[in-house]
Amino acid sequence: MADYFFDSRDDFHYDNSGYYGYIVFNGDEQTRDRLRNALGQGRQSHGLGWYRYGKSFRPANDGRMYDWYIRLHSGGNEKPAAKAVDEFLRSYLQPPASSPQPPETQSTGLAPQQTGEDYLRVQKVIASLEGTEARFRKELNRLGQDSSLAQGEVLNRLRVIEAGVSNLQEVTGSVSEARFEAVRLQDRLEEARDELEEKDRQIDDLNKQLSTTDRSAEIQELNARIRRHNNKVNYQEGLIAKHKKELQEIRSDNNALEARLKSSNIKKDEWEEKYHKLKSEIPSDSGIDSDEESFETTVAKLAPQMYLIRGTTDIVRHEFEHSKPVLDLLRRIVLIKDFNGRNKIANTKWRESHVGNTDWRMYFCKEKRLMNGRIVAFLSDKNSQPDDIRWMQAHSPDTCF
């Protein structure tokens, strides 16, 4: 028997082999969204919650390839325990069967057909109750006319008669109520028929109006709309011409910047050659272990003095289809002396830079006076930026080795 519930399934698994905890699973986008909604985003009172999700690119630690991953948020610095995830998946995938609920009734207006059917049912009930009433009355008359009965038998018959009278009163009351309901339904049926006749008359009036309406006003309105549309087209063409001119200016500026880049002191050819040489030394084996090893091996050869923290390698392994954009940014950090990213994190020594055209961020520090030639960096996404900034403000880069 499997230790955990998710170990017995082929479509759900919990991968907690790295820095973070991931639920990986198979299914369509609806399956993914239902699981996200059940977990809740961010810190949750039940201890779990999702932090990021996406398509899986590599096998999980059980060797299987799944469609999706969801990175879990445990509410603290530790990844969720396997037992907590197992309890959640057990309750999520095997919810208790709900007891059938009685259908809700609504006090809405009845359609004529429904009203007519209710009216016929009430008439049948009235006929049945009237038959019961007639049988009671017949029995009372028979008992009152039979003079050959003994005194004890008469007393018994009287008791029967009293019970019959009581039942007769109940039946009579039910008949009265049924008759009243029948009258009410008949009135409602007539009202519904009147409403239908009135709507038919309104439809006929509208049809007559449409057949006699002068269409010249509509034609004028259509012509006016066509003129407005042509004006918009002319305006858009003017904007296109303006943007083309701006594009030419931008291209001219870009050419000037490229010329400046070629004449700068950055020895681009040298570090490009160094990078490709290191890349050629990476083993070409495929699979989760070789992918992770090649990324770590490349970083180690590119910058032995670099320290990747806060699960950066784990994120690249699970959440990046290719490690190239991360490596490209790391080599800029290492090889370009004056490269300091795009922003400085307030009240810290940390710097920030984007990973290509994505919402991923690389936070790093290589300040000589503080780091003594070492570099520390970690990868995170924009959604967690407020938490990351608070963490950086509480942790100086030189304390993260």
N, C-alpha and C positions, 0 to 999 in steps of 0.2 A: 504493500500500500504506500502511496506517495506521502512524503512528510507534509507537503502543503497541497492545498486544493488546486492551485494553478499548475502544479507539476503533473496533474492528471489530465490536463487539457492540451489540445494541440493549437488552440487559437488565442490563448492568453498566457503571458509569462512575466515574471518579475526579474529583471536583470539588475542586481545590486553589486556587480563585480568591480565597479570602479568608484570614482569619487561621488557620483550621483546615483540615485535610484530611478530606474525606468520601468514603466509598464509597457510592454511591447505586445502587439496583438494584430490579428487579421480581421478584415471587414471593410465595409464601404465607409463613406464620409458620415453617414447617419450613425453607424456604429461608433465611430470616433467621437462625434458630437454628443451622443448620449452618455458616453463614459466621461467626457469632460464635464458635462453638466452635473453628473452624479458626484464627481470629485470636488468641484468648485475651484475657482481660481485663487491662487495665493494661500495665505495662512487660513486654516479652517479650524473650527472648534473641535472637530472630530480627529484632528491630528494630521490629516492628509489634505492634499490640494495639488493642482497642477501648476507648473511653472512655465513650461514650454512644450510644444508638440509639433509633429511633422512626420514626413514619410521616412521610413527606415532605409538606410543605405547599406548596412552591413549586418551579418548574422549576430544574434544575441549570444550570451555566454552558454546557452544550451546547444549552440551549433545550428539553430534554425533561423531562417530568414522570415521576418514578419513585415506586414504592410505599414504599420504605424508605430511611433513611439510617443509616450507622454512622460516628460521629466517631472518627477514628483517634488513637492514642497512639503516638508514635514513640520513646518512652523518653527524650526530652529536651525542650528548649523549641521546637525547630523541628518543623514538620509534615513527614510522611514525603515523601520524594522520589517523583516520579511513576514513576521507574524501579523503585524498590523495590516499590511497589504493583503495577506491571505484572508484575514477576516473580512476586509472590505469586499474583495472579489467574490468571496463565498456568498455574502449577503446580496451583492449586486447581480451575480449570475444565477442565483437560486432564490429569488424573492418569494415570500410566503404567498400562497394562493389566496386571493381576496374572496370573501363571501359575496354571493349575488345580492345585489341591491334592488329593492323594488323600484319600478320605473317611476319617474317624477311625473306628476300631472300638472297641467297648466290650465288656468281658467281663461281660455281664449274663445273667440267667437267660433261657432260651428259652421262648417260648410253645409249647404242645403242637403247634399246627399247624406252626410253623417247625421244631420238632424232628423231626416226621414227614417233612417235605420233605427235610431234611438226611439223614435215615436212608435214604430212597429213593435219593438221589444217591450215597451211599457204596455202596449195594448194586449200583448200575449200574457203579461203578468196579471193584468186586470181580469182577463178572462179566466185564468187559473184561480185567482182569489175568489171571484164570484162563484165558481163551481164549488169551492170549499164552503163558502157561506151557504149555498143552497143545500148541501148535504147536511150541515149542522141544523138548519131550520127543519128539514124533513125529519131528522131523528128526534128533535124536540116535540114535534107534532105527534109522532108515533107514540112516544113515551107518555104524552099527556092523554091520549085516547085509550090506552090499554088498561082496562079496569080489572083484569083477572090476576094482577100481580099481588103477591103477599106484601105485608107491611115492610119487612126487611128488604125485600127486593125493591119496593118503591123507594126506600131510603137510599139504596145503592144507586137506583136510576136517577134520583134527585141529585146525588153527588155528581154523577156523570153529566146531568143536565147543567149543573153549575159550572163544571169544568168546560162544558161545551159553550155555555154563554160567555165565559171568560175568553175562550179561544175565538168565539165569534166576534167579540168586541175588538180583539187584536186584529182579526182578519178584516173587519169593517174599517178599522183605522188604516190598515195597510192599503185597502182598496181606495179609501179617500185620498190618501197621499199619492197613490199611483195615478188616480184620475187627475189630481191637481198637476202632477208632473207631466201627464199626457197633454193637458190643456196648455201648459207652459211651453212644451216642445212644439205643439202645433202652432202657437203664436210665433215662436222663434223661426219655425219653418216658413211661415208666411212672410215674416220680416226679411229673411234671407232671400226669398224669391223676389220680393219687392226691390231689394238692393240690387239683385242681378238685373232686373228689368230696367232700373234707373241707370246702371252702368252701360247697358246695351244702348239706351237712348243717348247717353253722353258720347259713346263711340260713334254712333251714327251722326251726331252733330259735328264731331271733329272731322269725320270723313267728308261731310258736306263742305265744311270750311276749307279743308285742304284742296278740294276739287275746284273751289271758286277763288282761291287766294291769288293775288297778282304776284308773279314771280320776278317782276322787274327790280324790286328792292333787293332780293337775294342776289340777283345778277350784279347789281351795283356793288354790293358788299364783297362779292367774290373778286370783282375787278380791283377794288380797293386793296384787298389782301394780296393780290398779285403784284400791285405796285409796291406795296410795303416789302414784299419778298425780294423784288428786284433791287430795291434800295439797299436791303441788307446784303445782297450778293455783291453789289458795287462797293459797299463799305468793307466787306471781307477781302475783296480783291485788292483794295487799297492797303489793308493791313498786311496781306501777303507780300506785296511789293516792298512795304516798309521793313518787314522781317527779313526779306532777302538781302536788302541793303545792310541791315545790322549783321546778318550772317557773314557777308563779305568782310565787314569790318572785324568781326571776331576771328575769321580765318586769317586775316592780315596780322592781327595781334598775336595769334597762335604761332604763325610763322616766325614772328619776331622773337617770341619766347623760346621757340625751339632753337633758333640761332644762338640765343643767349645761353641755353642749356648746353649746347655743343662746345661753347667757348668757356664754360665754367670749369672750376677746379675739381669737380666730381669725376672720378675716374670710373665712369660707368662701365666701360669695356672690361676693366679689370675685375670688378665685383660680379659682373654678369658671367665672365669666364669662370670665376671661382664658384659661383652658384651652380652652373651647369656641370662643372667637374664633380662637385659634391653630389649632385643629383644622379650622375651616372654611376656613382659608387653604391647607390641604394639597392638592396636586393629587390628583384622583380617578382618575388613570390606573391601570390594573391591570398586573400583571406583576411580575417579580422586581426590575427596576430601579426602577420607581416605588414599590414597597413599601419597598425599602431607602431610597430618596431621601426618602419621606414620613416615615419614622421619624427619619432624620438631620435632616431639615428641621424637624420638630416639636421635637426636642431643641435644635437650634440657636436656634429662636425662643423656646422656653420658658426656656432657660438658656444664653446665649452663653458664660458662664463655666464650663460643665460640660465635662469631658473624660471620654469613655468609652474604657476601655483593655481590653487582654487579649481582643480579639476579641468584645466585647459586641455590636456591630452585626452581625457575622457569625453569632453564635448566634441573635439575633432573626430574622435572615433565613432560616436553615435550620431552626430547631428550634421556632419558635413559630408557631402557626396565626394568631394575632392579636397585635399589639404593644401592645394596650390595657393589659393588666395591668402591663407594664413601664413604660409611660408614666404610668400612674396612680401607681406608686410613685415615679418620678422627680419628678413634680410635687409630691408630698408632701415629698420631700427638699428641693426648691428653695423651695417657697412657704410651708411651715410652719416658722416660725423655730426652734421648740424641738424639732422632730422629729429624733431621733437613732437611730431604728431600735429593735431589740429587745435587741441585745447589743453589748458592746464586745469586740473581739478582744484577748486578753491580751497585754500588753507591746507594744502598738502604739497608733497613733492612729486605726485603722480601726474602723468600725462595721458591724453586720450587720442586715439586715432581710429578711423573707420576701417573695417575689413572689406575692401572693394566697394561695390554698390549695394551693400546689404545693411541690415539693421544690427549687425554684430559690431562690437567695440573691442579694441585691444587697449588695456590700461598697462602702462609700463613706467619704469624709471631707470635711467642710465647716467644720472648725474655723477660726475667724477668725484667731487668732494665728498659725496655721501656714500657712493657705492664702491669706490676703490676698484673700478674696472669691471665690476659685475653688473648684470642686467637682470631685473625681475619683471615679469609680465604675467598677465592673466586675461582670458577671453570671457566675454559675457555679452548679453543681448540688451537692446535698448529698453525692453520692458522692465528689466530689473535694475535699471540705472540708479534710481533713488536709493535702493538698498546697497548697491555697490559703492556709491559715493559716501554713504554713512560708514561703510566698512573701511574705505581708504582713509577717511578722516580720523578713524580710530587706530589705524595701523600704518606706521611709517614703513617705506619700502625696505629700509635696511634691517628690519626686524622679521622679514618674511622668508629668509633662507631656510 
